[in-house]
Amino acid sequence: MSEKVIKAALLGLGTVGSGVYKVLKNQKEEMPHKIGAVVEVEKILVRNLKKASAKVENPEILTNDWKTILEDESIEIVIEVMGGIEPARTYILEALNAGKHVVTANKDLVASHGQELLECAAEHNCDFLFEAAVAGGIPIIRPLKQCLAANHITEIMGIVNGTTNFILTKMTQEGMEFAQALALATELGYAEADPTADIQGLDAGRKMAIMASIAFNSRVTFDDVITEGITQISAKDIRYAKELGCVIKLLGVARNTENGIEVSVRPMLIPETHALATVNDSFNAVFLTGDAVGDAMFYGRGAGELPTASAIAGDVFDVARNIVFECTGRIGCTCYKQLPLKAADEMESRFFLRMHVSDCAGTLASIASVFGNNNVSIAQVIQKNKEGELAELVVVTSKVKEGNFNDAMMIIEGMSVVQKVSKVIRVYGD
């Protein structure tokens, strides 16, 4: 039997693109046994031909003209690792319309335009796979769509941004302040020159939108995700969290409740006993709960050249198998429900609250009264350092509706006995 050759085009040859090129090259001898064919990179789309030529064995496969790829009927798979919305969206739609299968790592695009792209793929019986768009090398998209398809997922949560996890780990283990830990992350290459998408929770928010859509079989876009970053977290907050038996992590949390879906990315206190509490440095992890499987966790490298390339190449192998067995388009969009999104005020959480108050009789009672009048139950109160006539008060609430808590805080912030509300952080769990 002659060896089947499937030709692919790579859009982009940056860090991830170079990783994909290396992985596919290293796997060439194994491919016939793993997928029944050999995938060859026929063309690579780049901006700078001269610069890119040093990264490949044969510079003749490089091009800066997308049309040469689109119009090449021999190319069956397009691998998009350019990033950004445009021109990636246009290229992918054109490729799908031409009957080419697409693999992408583009979380921005999938989180915002996933429905459009999946519908286009279905129309042309093409595969559109995006395992690498969430959690780098950690398998999570395929397990949700296939291995866990027999479950009703009630919650999916995770640490899905390595930069912020590295920063919080350094703040926790070495007592660094945020600015110092960010500078170290930048120096070591964990943080981009502009780290806004990471430290403001936007990167994690896009990943949570994708995972929630698949887990709950109902479309969630990035605009539906409530995001909050870690820029206001201090070493003092982390010390106080430790006293409460918790650590602070940037957590993406998605829940499918009776009253609708809720998805958020926020810094949270999480008990030291929870499996995610031990996920440190640049590692990522996703923790989910299903009615059949119970609790399950996926852990590993969430980014990087080769971990991300591993996920992309896995998708390429999957597409190649489907081509070999003539069964492309098997698993497309799984959002067959239209579940409501829960209003922010209706979401429930516990809260960690740190404030400076007058150190006099009746202060705590008056604050507790405001909370009680707004149906906010106090679970724990700790009085910290006294500073002259002021005392630092740490309050942890029981689970409460966000709207009730916000109503109470509007009153508390205006009380004469409260000089300053220093920090409000959510607490994961019941």
FIPADREN-60707 format. One line per 4 residues: their letters; for each residue x, y, z negated of N, C-alpha, C. Coordinates in steps of 0.02 Angstrom, whole numbers. Layout:
N
A	X:Y:Z:X:Y:Z:X:Y:Z | ...
END
This chain:
430
MSEK	43:-60:0:0:0:0:44:62:0 | 31:108:46:71:170:48:52:215:-10 | 101:253:-32:92:297:-90:54:360:-69 | -2:373:-102:-43:432:-85:-9:494:-113
VIKA	-5:546:-73:23:610:-95:-32:662:-97 | -39:694:-155:-87:748:-164:-49:813:-172 | -63:861:-129:-26:923:-130:-61:976:-173 | -20:1013:-210:-46:1064:-255:-9:1130:-243
ALLG	-41:1185:-263:-10:1251:-261:-11:1279:-331 | 43:1313:-348:50:1343:-414:47:1419:-407 | 1:1451:-443:-5:1523:-440:29:1553:-501 | 90:1575:-493:128:1603:-549:186:1559:-568
LGTV	243:1590:-581:303:1552:-601:338:1587:-659 | 296:1610:-706:323:1638:-768:341:1583:-816 | 335:1597:-880:353:1547:-931:313:1483:-924 | 246:1490:-920:203:1431:-915:209:1398:-847
GSGV	210:1438:-794:217:1411:-727:281:1371:-718 | 335:1396:-746:399:1360:-743:394:1294:-780 | 358:1295:-837:348:1234:-875:309:1182:-836 | 257:1204:-801:216:1158:-760:259:1128:-705
YKVL	299:1169:-672:343:1146:-619:390:1092:-645 | 419:1103:-705:465:1055:-735:431:990:-753 | 372:995:-784:336:935:-806:316:891:-747 | 288:923:-695:268:884:-636:328:852:-602
KNQK	383:887:-601:444:860:-571:469:800:-612 | 468:807:-679:493:753:-722:448:691:-722 | 385:701:-704:337:646:-704:329:612:-636 | 367:633:-587:355:609:-518:358:533:-512
EEMP	408:503:-544:415:430:-539:360:393:-576 | 332:425:-627:279:393:-667:210:400:-636 | 201:450:-595:135:467:-569:99:409:-534 | 132:370:-490:95:317:-457:64:267:-506
HKIG	98:257:-562:72:210:-612:18:241:-655 | 23:306:-666:-24:340:-710:-87:363:-673 | -79:385:-611:-137:414:-577:-151:384:-508 | -107:339:-485:-118:308:-420:-99:352:-362
AVVE	-60:403:-375:-39:449:-322:20:491:-348 | 49:529:-304:102:577:-324:76:647:-309 | 81:691:-358:62:761:-348:125:800:-332 | 126:832:-275:182:873:-254:163:947:-251
VEKI	206:989:-277:194:1061:-273:216:1084:-204 | 168:1101:-163:181:1120:-93:200:1193:-87 | 166:1236:-127:179:1308:-124:173:1338:-194 | 211:1391:-205:207:1429:-268:200:1502:-252
LVRN	146:1532:-277:133:1604:-266:170:1645:-318 | 212:1690:-296:251:1733:-341:251:1805:-315 | 269:1850:-357:274:1921:-337:342:1935:-306 | 395:1910:-339:463:1925:-319:497:1861:-294
LKKA	503:1854:-228:531:1793:-199:603:1782:-220 | 643:1835:-221:714:1828:-237:723:1806:-309 | 687:1836:-355:693:1818:-426:670:1747:-438 | 617:1727:-405:589:1660:-416:631:1605:-385
SAKV	671:1621:-335:709:1570:-299:758:1533:-344 | 779:1566:-398:827:1534:-444:793:1481:-488 | 727:1478:-488:691:1433:-533:670:1368:-499 | 679:1363:-433:655:1304:-396:711:1274:-354
ENPE	704:1211:-338:755:1177:-297:752:1200:-224 | 690:1210:-199:681:1228:-129:644:1294:-124 | 678:1349:-114:646:1415:-111:594:1421:-55 | 594:1375:-7:547:1380:48:475:1368:26
ILTN	465:1340:-33:397:1329:-57:368:1393:-87 | 408:1445:-96:385:1508:-125:349:1551:-73 | 298:1586:-95:263:1632:-51:234:1689:-93 | 225:1746:-63:190:1801:-96:125:1817:-60
DWKT	103:1770:-19:41:1779:20:-9:1725:0 | -61:1745:-36:-112:1699:-60:-147:1663:-2 | -156:1697:54:-192:1669:110:-158:1606:138 | -91:1603:133:-56:1543:158:-74:1481:117
ILED	-92:1492:55:-115:1436:12:-188:1421:26 | -228:1473:26:-300:1464:36:-316:1430:103 | -280:1448:154:-293:1421:221:-258:1356:236 | -218:1332:190:-182:1268:200:-228:1211:177
ESIE	-257:1176:225:-306:1124:210:-274:1063:176 | -209:1057:179:-176:1000:146:-172:1009:70 | -178:1070:47:-174:1084:-25:-243:1071:-56 | -245:1023:-102:-308:1003:-133:-318:1029:-204
IVIE	-263:1046:-238:-267:1070:-307:-232:1137:-313 | -265:1185:-345:-235:1250:-359:-227:1256:-435 | -167:1272:-457:-152:1278:-529:-139:1351:-544 | -184:1383:-579:-179:1456:-592:-150:1469:-661
VMGG	-91:1500:-662:-58:1519:-725:-35:1592:-722 | -71:1632:-685:-54:1703:-678:-76:1743:-739 | -135:1725:-766:-163:1763:-821:-202:1824:-798 | -240:1854:-843:-280:1913:-825:-343:1895:-788
IEPA	-386:1944:-778:-450:1932:-745:-443:1935:-669 | -415:1987:-644:-403:1994:-571:-329:2001:-557 | -305:1971:-503:-343:1938:-450:-359:1864:-463 | -346:1839:-524:-355:1768:-537:-427:1745:-523
RTYI	-476:1785:-544:-546:1766:-533:-561:1759:-458 | -540:1808:-419:-552:1806:-347:-518:1746:-315 | -456:1734:-333:-419:1677:-304:-453:1611:-321 | -474:1603:-384:-505:1540:-404:-572:1530:-368
LEAL	-612:1582:-363:-676:1576:-328:-664:1559:-254 | -615:1591:-223:-600:1576:-153:-576:1504:-145 | -535:1481:-192:-510:1413:-188:-567:1363:-195 | -612:1374:-243:-669:1329:-253:-715:1329:-192
NAGK	-727:1388:-165:-769:1394:-105:-738:1357:-45 | -671:1351:-46:-637:1315:8:-632:1240:-7 | -663:1219:-62:-663:1147:-78:-601:1124:-116 | -561:1171:-142:-501:1152:-179:-519:1147:-254
HVVT	-487:1100:-287:-498:1092:-359:-451:1140:-397 | -472:1162:-455:-434:1213:-491:-421:1192:-563 | -359:1202:-584:-338:1195:-654:-311:1263:-676 | -333:1286:-734:-312:1352:-758:-297:1350:-833
ANKD	-255:1397:-854:-241:1407:-925:-267:1475:-948 | -310:1505:-907:-329:1575:-915:-388:1584:-963 | -374:1592:-1028:-427:1598:-1078:-468:1661:-1069 | -437:1716:-1050:-474:1778:-1039:-528:1768:-987
LVAS	-509:1736:-933:-555:1726:-877:-610:1676:-895 | -593:1620:-926:-642:1569:-943:-691:1595:-995 | -666:1634:-1044:-710:1660:-1097:-760:1711:-1069 | -741:1747:-1016:-785:1799:-989:-825:1776:-928
HGQE	-795:1734:-886:-827:1715:-823:-832:1640:-813 | -830:1602:-868:-832:1530:-864:-893:1503:-828 | -950:1532:-843:-1012:1508:-811:-1009:1515:-735 | -988:1573:-712:-983:1586:-640:-936:1536:-606
LLEC	-879:1523:-637:-830:1479:-608:-853:1407:-608 | -884:1386:-663:-908:1317:-667:-966:1304:-618 | -1009:1354:-610:-1064:1347:-562:-1038:1343:-490 | -986:1382:-475:-956:1380:-408:-924:1312:-396
AAEH	-890:1286:-447:-858:1220:-440:-911:1166:-428 | -966:1170:-465:-1020:1120:-457:-1050:1123:-387 | -1058:1184:-362:-1088:1193:-295:-1047:1158:-241 | -981:1155:-252:-937:1127:-201:-909:1059:-222
NCDF	-938:1030:-274:-917:964:-299:-842:963:-315 | -819:1017:-345:-748:1023:-362:-738:1017:-438 | -678:998:-457:-658:999:-527:-632:1068:-545 | -653:1092:-604:-626:1154:-632:-609:1140:-704
LFEA	-545:1131:-719:-524:1108:-786:-480:1162:-818 | -485:1167:-885:-452:1222:-920:-430:1202:-991 | -404:1142:-998:-382:1119:-1064:-333:1167:-1097 | -287:1194:-1058:-234:1237:-1086:-258:1306:-1106
AVAG	-322:1323:-1092:-347:1388:-1110:-358:1396:-1185 | -361:1340:-1220:-371:1341:-1293:-319:1298:-1327 | -283:1327:-1375:-238:1289:-1419:-180:1255:-1383 | -158:1283:-1327:-96:1260:-1295:-95:1186:-1281
GIPI	-47:1152:-1312:-37:1081:-1299:-84:1035:-1338 | -127:1063:-1381:-172:1021:-1421:-232:1002:-1379 | -246:938:-1370:-307:919:-1334:-369:936:-1374 | -414:976:-1347:-477:992:-1382:-535:999:-1333
IRPL	-524:1026:-1272:-579:1034:-1224:-603:966:-1201 | -556:923:-1179:-576:857:-1155:-607:815:-1211 | -579:814:-1272:-613:778:-1326:-684:803:-1339 | -695:868:-1336:-763:894:-1347:-810:872:-1292
KQCL	-786:873:-1230:-830:856:-1173:-839:781:-1164 | -790:742:-1187:-793:671:-1172:-793:628:-1236 | -739:627:-1273:-733:582:-1330:-786:595:-1384 | -805:659:-1393:-853:677:-1445:-922:695:-1417
AANH	-934:676:-1355:-997:696:-1322:-1058:666:-1355 | -1050:612:-1394:-1107:580:-1427:-1123:611:-1494 | -1090:667:-1511:-1101:701:-1575:-1141:764:-1566 | -1177:782:-1619:-1203:850:-1627:-1152:886:-1671
ITEI	-1114:931:-1642:-1063:969:-1679:-1098:1025:-1717 | -1088:1028:-1782:-1119:1081:-1823:-1070:1138:-1837 | -1006:1123:-1838:-956:1176:-1851:-891:1158:-1818 | -860:1210:-1789:-792:1202:-1762:-753:1264:-1784
MGIV	-697:1253:-1814:-658:1309:-1841:-584:1294:-1830 | -544:1346:-1834:-474:1332:-1824:-428:1391:-1830 | -365:1374:-1832:-310:1422:-1827:-286:1417:-1755 | -304:1464:-1714:-292:1457:-1641:-249:1513:-1613
NGTT	-211:1545:-1657:-163:1595:-1633:-98:1587:-1673 | -45:1566:-1639:17:1552:-1672:52:1613:-1699 | 45:1670:-1665:79:1731:-1688:53:1753:-1757 | -12:1757:-1765:-40:1779:-1829:-27:1727:-1883
NFIL	-27:1663:-1864:-14:1612:-1915:58:1615:-1939 | 104:1630:-1893:174:1639:-1912:181:1699:-1960 | 148:1754:-1943:152:1814:-1985:125:1800:-2055 | 66:1770:-2059:36:1756:-2125:76:1705:-2164
TKMT	108:1658:-2130:151:1610:-2163:211:1644:-2196 | 242:1691:-2160:299:1727:-2188:277:1771:-2246 | 218:1801:-2242:192:1842:-2296:178:1800:-2358 | 156:1738:-2346:139:1693:-2401:201:1663:-2433
QEGM	246:1638:-2392:303:1601:-2418:361:1645:-2440 | 368:1704:-2409:426:1746:-2424:407:1814:-2451 | 342:1827:-2462:320:1890:-2492:327:1950:-2447 | 335:1940:-2382:341:1997:-2336:276:2036:-2331
EFAQ	281:2100:-2316:223:2140:-2297:210:2129:-2223 | 151:2150:-2200:131:2137:-2131:181:2164:-2081 | 202:2226:-2088:246:2258:-2038:312:2220:-2033 | 339:2198:-2089:402:2162:-2090:395:2094:-2056
ALAL	340:2059:-2069:328:1994:-2039:316:2000:-1964 | 281:2053:-1943:269:2064:-1871:335:2078:-1836 | 379:2117:-1867:444:2132:-1836:484:2068:-1826 | 481:2023:-1876:517:1960:-1870:487:1917:-1814
ATEL	420:1915:-1810:387:1877:-1757:406:1903:-1688 | 413:1968:-1682:432:1999:-1618:505:1981:-1601 | 548:1985:-1651:619:1969:-1642:629:1897:-1619 | 589:1851:-1647:596:1780:-1631:557:1759:-1569
GYAE	520:1805:-1539:483:1790:-1479:414:1762:-1489 | 389:1761:-1551:322:1737:-1564:269:1790:-1547 | 289:1853:-1551:242:1908:-1537:263:1944:-1473 | 214:1964:-1434:227:2002:-1373:249:2073:-1391
ADPT	276:2108:-1341:294:2178:-1352:234:2219:-1374 | 175:2204:-1345:112:2232:-1368:71:2175:-1400 | 72:2170:-1467:40:2113:-1500:-34:2122:-1515 | -65:2174:-1487:-133:2192:-1505:-182:2134:-1500
ADIQ	-180:2098:-1444:-228:2043:-1434:-222:1990:-1488 | -161:1980:-1513:-151:1930:-1565:-172:1956:-1634 | -142:2012:-1655:-152:2034:-1724:-222:2064:-1737 | -258:2081:-1683:-327:2106:-1691:-379:2050:-1682
GLDA	-356:1989:-1672:-402:1932:-1668:-434:1922:-1600 | -413:1960:-1549:-446:1955:-1483:-428:1890:-1447 | -366:1870:-1451:-344:1808:-1419:-382:1749:-1450 | -385:1746:-1515:-422:1692:-1549:-496:1696:-1534
GRKM	-523:1756:-1526:-594:1764:-1511:-612:1733:-1443 | -569:1741:-1394:-582:1712:-1328:-582:1636:-1332 | -535:1609:-1370:-531:1536:-1377:-593:1509:-1414 | -616:1545:-1464:-675:1523:-1501:-738:1525:-1458
AIMA	-742:1574:-1413:-800:1577:-1368:-802:1515:-1323 | -743:1495:-1298:-740:1436:-1255:-759:1373:-1294 | -730:1364:-1352:-743:1304:-1391:-815:1300:-1415 | -843:1357:-1436:-913:1357:-1460:-960:1339:-1403
SIAF	-947:1365:-1343:-990:1349:-1285:-993:1274:-1273 | -935:1242:-1277:-932:1171:-1263:-960:1130:-1322 | -941:1150:-1382:-962:1112:-1442:-1037:1112:-1451 | -1069:1170:-1436:-1141:1177:-1450:-1184:1173:-1387
NSRV	-1151:1161:-1329:-1187:1155:-1265:-1230:1216:-1249 | -1206:1274:-1269:-1242:1337:-1257:-1191:1392:-1246 | -1203:1434:-1195:-1153:1483:-1174:-1140:1536:-1228 | -1076:1543:-1245:-1052:1596:-1289:-996:1632:-1252
TFDD	-1001:1698:-1246:-948:1736:-1213:-907:1773:-1265 | -851:1800:-1244:-807:1837:-1289:-844:1894:-1323 | -889:1927:-1287:-926:1983:-1316:-971:1962:-1374 | -986:1898:-1379:-1029:1873:-1432:-991:1859:-1497
VITE	-925:1861:-1494:-883:1842:-1551:-866:1904:-1592 | -879:1901:-1657:-859:1955:-1703:-785:1945:-1720 | -745:1996:-1707:-673:1989:-1718:-647:2041:-1767 | -600:2019:-1808:-566:2062:-1856:-495:2037:-1862
GITQ	-447:2082:-1861:-377:2062:-1863:-347:2059:-1932 | -280:2052:-1934:-245:2042:-1998:-203:2102:-2018 | -210:2159:-1982:-166:2215:-1994:-173:2245:-2064 | -231:2235:-2095:-242:2265:-2161:-228:2216:-2219
ISAK	-207:2156:-2203:-191:2108:-2256:-123:2126:-2287 | -120:2126:-2353:-58:2144:-2388:-31:2085:-2427 | 32:2091:-2448:62:2039:-2490:24:2032:-2555 | -4:2087:-2581:-43:2084:-2642:-105:2041:-2633
DIRY	-139:2049:-2576:-198:2007:-2562:-180:1934:-2563 | -123:1918:-2533:-101:1848:-2529:-84:1821:-2599 | -54:1863:-2641:-38:1842:-2710:-102:1828:-2749 | -151:1872:-2742:-214:1863:-2778:-251:1801:-2752
AKEL	-247:1790:-2686:-278:1730:-2659:-248:1667:-2690 | -182:1668:-2698:-148:1611:-2729:-172:1599:-2800 | -183:1652:-2837:-208:1646:-2905:-277:1613:-2906 | -314:1622:-2852:-381:1592:-2847:-378:1523:-2815
GCVI	-317:1497:-2804:-310:1430:-2774:-323:1430:-2699 | -310:1487:-2665:-323:1493:-2594:-263:1520:-2557 | -264:1513:-2491:-217:1548:-2446:-259:1589:-2397 | -227:1638:-2366:-262:1679:-2316:-239:1659:-2247
KLLG	-287:1642:-2204:-274:1623:-2135:-321:1663:-2089 | -299:1675:-2028:-344:1703:-1977:-383:1643:-1949 | -447:1639:-1967:-487:1581:-1948:-540:1600:-1897 | -545:1560:-1845:-602:1563:-1801:-653:1513:-1827
VARN	-714:1536:-1837:-766:1492:-1864:-829:1497:-1820 | -853:1441:-1796:-915:1439:-1757:-961:1388:-1789 | -1023:1409:-1801:-1072:1365:-1832:-1135:1364:-1789 | -1165:1305:-1786:-1229:1297:-1753:-1281:1285:-1807
TENG	-1318:1338:-1825:-1366:1334:-1880:-1437:1331:-1854 | -1483:1319:-1899:-1554:1317:-1879:-1578:1383:-1851 | -1546:1438:-1871:-1567:1505:-1850:-1525:1533:-1793 | -1480:1492:-1766:-1440:1516:-1710:-1365:1505:-1720
IEVS	-1328:1520:-1667:-1256:1512:-1667:-1222:1573:-1697 | -1170:1562:-1736:-1129:1618:-1760:-1056:1602:-1746 | -1021:1650:-1718:-950:1641:-1701:-912:1703:-1723 | -858:1692:-1760:-818:1749:-1783:-745:1729:-1789
VRPM	-702:1779:-1788:-631:1771:-1802:-614:1823:-1854 | -591:1800:-1913:-577:1847:-1967:-523:1818:-2013 | -486:1861:-2047:-443:1835:-2101:-489:1810:-2156 | -474:1751:-2183:-515:1722:-2236:-472:1689:-2289
LIPE	-498:1688:-2349:-469:1647:-2401:-496:1576:-2391 | -452:1528:-2391:-472:1458:-2383:-439:1418:-2438 | -475:1372:-2471:-445:1335:-2527:-382:1297:-2506 | -333:1296:-2551:-270:1262:-2538:-280:1188:-2523
THAL	-337:1161:-2544:-351:1090:-2534:-377:1074:-2464 | -396:1126:-2426:-422:1114:-2359:-365:1097:-2311 | -379:1053:-2263:-327:1030:-2217:-295:1088:-2179 | -334:1141:-2162:-306:1197:-2124:-259:1240:-2165
ATVN	-263:1236:-2230:-221:1278:-2273:-147:1261:-2266 | -132:1200:-2244:-63:1178:-2239:-35:1187:-2168 | -74:1217:-2123:-50:1229:-2055:-11:1295:-2055 | 54:1290:-2045:97:1349:-2054:138:1365:-1991
DSFN	174:1420:-1996:216:1446:-1942:176:1455:-1878 | 201:1434:-1820:166:1447:-1757:120:1389:-1738 | 111:1341:-1782:67:1285:-1766:-6:1306:-1766 | -46:1271:-1726:-119:1281:-1723:-153:1217:-1746
AVFL	-216:1224:-1764:-257:1166:-1781:-330:1183:-1771 | -369:1134:-1750:-441:1141:-1743:-475:1087:-1786 | -522:1108:-1826:-558:1064:-1872:-632:1067:-1855 | -663:1009:-1846:-733:1008:-1827:-772:957:-1867
TGDA	-838:967:-1868:-883:921:-1902:-938:900:-1855 | -945:834:-1845:-998:807:-1803:-1041:758:-1842 | -1103:747:-1819:-1148:704:-1857:-1127:631:-1856 | -1090:610:-1804:-1068:541:-1800:-996:532:-1822
VGDA	-952:576:-1799:-881:569:-1814:-863:593:-1883 | -905:636:-1913:-887:667:-1977:-837:723:-1965 | -785:727:-2006:-734:779:-1998:-676:752:-1956 | -649:795:-1913:-591:776:-1872:-548:838:-1862
MFYG	-482:829:-1860:-436:885:-1850:-386:870:-1795 | -373:921:-1754:-324:917:-1699:-269:967:-1715 | -206:945:-1714:-151:985:-1739:-92:982:-1691 | -57:1038:-1682:3:1037:-1640:24:1106:-1620
RGAG	68:1109:-1570:93:1173:-1544:38:1207:-1504 | 23:1268:-1523:-32:1304:-1490:-11:1345:-1431 | 53:1349:-1418:77:1390:-1362:147:1367:-1344 | 178:1404:-1298:246:1387:-1277:247:1357:-1207
ELPT	305:1360:-1177:313:1339:-1108:291:1266:-1097 | 322:1219:-1132:308:1149:-1120:244:1123:-1152 | 227:1144:-1214:163:1121:-1240:104:1142:-1196 | 104:1204:-1172:50:1226:-1128:53:1189:-1062
ASAI	113:1180:-1036:121:1143:-973:97:1072:-980 | 104:1042:-1039:79:975:-1052:4:971:-1040 | -32:1020:-1067:-105:1020:-1058:-125:1032:-985 | -89:1077:-952:-104:1091:-881:-91:1029:-838
AGDV	-34:997:-848:-17:938:-810:-66:881:-823 | -90:877:-886:-141:827:-901:-204:837:-860 | -224:900:-853:-282:916:-810:-268:900:-737 | -208:915:-714:-190:900:-645:-194:824:-633
FDVA	-169:785:-680:-173:712:-675:-246:690:-671 | -289:721:-711:-359:703:-712:-392:717:-644 | -377:776:-617:-404:794:-551:-378:744:-498 | -314:728:-501:-284:682:-452:-318:614:-455
RNIV	-331:589:-515:-366:525:-522:-435:528:-489 | -470:584:-501:-536:592:-472:-534:593:-396 | -481:625:-369:-473:626:-296:-461:556:-270 | -416:519:-304:-400:451:-283:-462:406:-281
FECT	-505:413:-332:-564:371:-338:-628:404:-311 | -618:461:-278:-674:496:-245:-732:509:-293 | -715:537:-351:-767:551:-400:-757:620:-431 | -739:669:-390:-728:736:-415:-795:768:-435
GRIG	-790:818:-479:-850:853:-502:-890:814:-553 | -859:762:-584:-896:720:-631:-919:759:-693 | -875:799:-720:-890:833:-783:-882:908:-772 | -937:942:-766:-935:1014:-755:-959:1052:-815
CTCY	-1001:1101:-804:-1027:1142:-859:-1072:1100:-904 | -1061:1104:-969:-1101:1066:-1017:-1148:1111:-1057 | -1156:1173:-1035:-1200:1220:-1071:-1271:1215:-1044 | -1307:1162:-1065:-1375:1151:-1040:-1428:1179:-1088
KQLP	-1406:1208:-1144:-1452:1238:-1192:-1447:1315:-1189 | -1497:1348:-1216:-1495:1421:-1223:-1513:1438:-1295 | -1465:1427:-1339:-1476:1438:-1411:-1467:1511:-1427 | -1506:1537:-1475:-1499:1607:-1494:-1434:1620:-1532
LKAA	-1412:1681:-1531:-1355:1702:-1571:-1381:1736:-1634 | -1354:1717:-1690:-1376:1745:-1753:-1352:1817:-1760 | -1395:1861:-1784:-1376:1931:-1796:-1323:1933:-1850 | -1277:1981:-1845:-1221:1986:-1892:-1245:1992:-1964
DEME	-1297:2031:-1976:-1322:2041:-2044:-1351:1977:-2074 | -1370:1929:-2031:-1399:1867:-2055:-1347:1813:-2069 | -1285:1825:-2048:-1232:1777:-2064:-1219:1775:-2138 | -1197:1718:-2163:-1185:1710:-2234:-1111:1695:-2247
SRFF	-1086:1723:-2302:-1016:1712:-2320:-1007:1727:-2394 | -952:1702:-2421:-928:1726:-2486:-879:1782:-2473 | -870:1826:-2522:-826:1883:-2513:-776:1889:-2571 | -716:1910:-2553:-663:1930:-2600:-660:2006:-2596
LRMH	-668:2039:-2653:-672:2111:-2655:-621:2138:-2707 | -579:2184:-2685:-529:2213:-2730:-540:2288:-2733 | -546:2316:-2794:-560:2388:-2800:-530:2416:-2864 | -518:2481:-2863:-495:2518:-2923:-555:2554:-2953
VSDC	-565:2541:-3018:-623:2568:-3053:-602:2601:-3119 | -648:2640:-3147:-635:2672:-3212:-631:2618:-3266 | -579:2623:-3307:-569:2574:-3361:-607:2597:-3423 | -673:2591:-3419:-715:2613:-3475:-775:2566:-3482
AGTL	-807:2570:-3540:-864:2527:-3554:-920:2539:-3504 | -950:2485:-3482:-1009:2490:-3438:-994:2488:-3364 | -929:2493:-3345:-911:2493:-3274:-931:2428:-3240 | -910:2373:-3269:-925:2309:-3238:-1000:2296:-3236
ASIA	-1035:2316:-3290:-1107:2305:-3293:-1143:2344:-3238 | -1121:2406:-3226:-1154:2447:-3174:-1142:2420:-3105 | -1080:2395:-3093:-1065:2365:-3028:-1105:2301:-3018 | -1107:2259:-3071:-1145:2197:-3068:-1219:2210:-3055
SVFG	-1244:2264:-3083:-1315:2281:-3074:-1330:2297:-3001 | -1284:2334:-2968:-1294:2350:-2897:-1294:2286:-2855 | -1247:2242:-2870:-1245:2179:-2834:-1310:2140:-2844 | -1331:2135:-2906:-1392:2097:-2922:-1453:2125:-2887
NNNV	-1459:2191:-2885:-1517:2223:-2853:-1519:2210:-2777 | -1462:2190:-2749:-1458:2175:-2677:-1449:2100:-2663 | -1467:2060:-2713:-1465:1986:-2705:-1395:1960:-2691 | -1345:1992:-2721:-1276:1969:-2716:-1256:1940:-2783
SIAQ	-1240:1876:-2784:-1221:1843:-2846:-1145:1842:-2854 | -1121:1861:-2913:-1049:1862:-2927:-1028:1794:-2954 | -978:1764:-2922:-953:1698:-2943:-893:1704:-2990 | -853:1757:-2981:-791:1763:-3020:-769:1836:-3024
VIQK	-745:1857:-3082:-719:1925:-3091:-653:1920:-3128 | -602:1955:-3102:-537:1958:-3134:-516:2031:-3140 | -497:2053:-3200:-470:2120:-3207:-395:2116:-3203 | -366:2154:-3156:-294:2151:-3145:-259:2209:-3180
NKEG	-208:2235:-3149:-165:2286:-3180:-202:2349:-3198 | -187:2375:-3257:-215:2440:-3277:-167:2495:-3255 | -194:2546:-3223:-153:2602:-3199:-183:2666:-3227 | -158:2687:-3285:-185:2747:-3318:-256:2734:-3341
ELAE	-302:2775:-3316:-373:2767:-3334:-410:2721:-3286 | -373:2691:-3240:-404:2646:-3190:-383:2574:-3201 | -426:2529:-3181:-411:2458:-3183:-425:2429:-3113 | -386:2380:-3094:-399:2346:-3031:-444:2287:-3044
LVVV	-499:2285:-3009:-550:2233:-3018:-553:2189:-2956 | -550:2123:-2966:-557:2076:-2911:-622:2037:-2922 | -666:2041:-2872:-731:2007:-2876:-737:1957:-2820 | -760:1897:-2835:-775:1847:-2784:-850:1831:-2790
TSKV	-885:1838:-2734:-957:1827:-2735:-974:1755:-2717 | -1035:1735:-2731:-1061:1673:-2704:-1081:1687:-2631 | -1103:1635:-2595:-1123:1645:-2526:-1183:1691:-2523 | -1180:1740:-2478:-1231:1792:-2474:-1238:1814:-2402
KEGN	-1296:1840:-2384:-1304:1869:-2317:-1262:1932:-2310 | -1232:1938:-2252:-1188:1996:-2240:-1226:2062:-2249 | -1289:2063:-2227:-1329:2124:-2233:-1338:2145:-2305 | -1352:2097:-2349:-1360:2112:-2420:-1295:2137:-2451
FNDA	-1240:2105:-2433:-1175:2126:-2459:-1158:2197:-2436 | -1169:2211:-2372:-1155:2277:-2346:-1198:2331:-2379 | -1261:2315:-2392:-1305:2363:-2426:-1277:2378:-2496 | -1255:2327:-2530:-1228:2337:-2598:-1164:2378:-2595
MMII	-1122:2366:-2546:-1059:2401:-2541:-1068:2475:-2525 | -1119:2492:-2487:-1133:2562:-2473:-1146:2600:-2538 | -1180:2568:-2585:-1195:2601:-2649:-1133:2602:-2693 | -1098:2544:-2696:-1039:2539:-2740:-985:2588:-2720
EGMS	-974:2597:-2655:-921:2644:-2633:-936:2716:-2652 | -999:2731:-2667:-1018:2799:-2687:-1024:2809:-2762 | -1011:2757:-2801:-1018:2762:-2874:-960:2802:-2904 | -974:2839:-2955:-923:2881:-2987:-870:2839:-3022
VVQK	-887:2778:-3043:-839:2736:-3079:-793:2698:-3031 | -808:2702:-2966:-767:2668:-2917:-724:2719:-2880 | -659:2715:-2891:-615:2762:-2858:-600:2742:-2786 | -590:2676:-2777:-570:2652:-2711:-586:2578:-2702
VSKV	-615:2561:-2645:-621:2491:-2626:-562:2474:-2581 | -515:2436:-2608:-452:2424:-2573:-457:2372:-2518 | -497:2320:-2529:-499:2266:-2481:-561:2224:-2488 | -588:2203:-2431:-643:2155:-2427:-622:2101:-2379
IRVY	-618:2039:-2403:-599:1981:-2361:-649:1926:-2372 | -668:1892:-2319:-715:1837:-2327:-681:1775:-2355 | -721:1733:-2387:-696:1671:-2418:-731:1613:-2384 | -693:1567:-2356:-723:1510:-2322:-751:1460:-2373
GD	-809:1431:-2357:-837:1378:-2398:-896:1401:-2439 | -925:1353:-2475:-984:1366:-2516:-966:1384:-2588
END
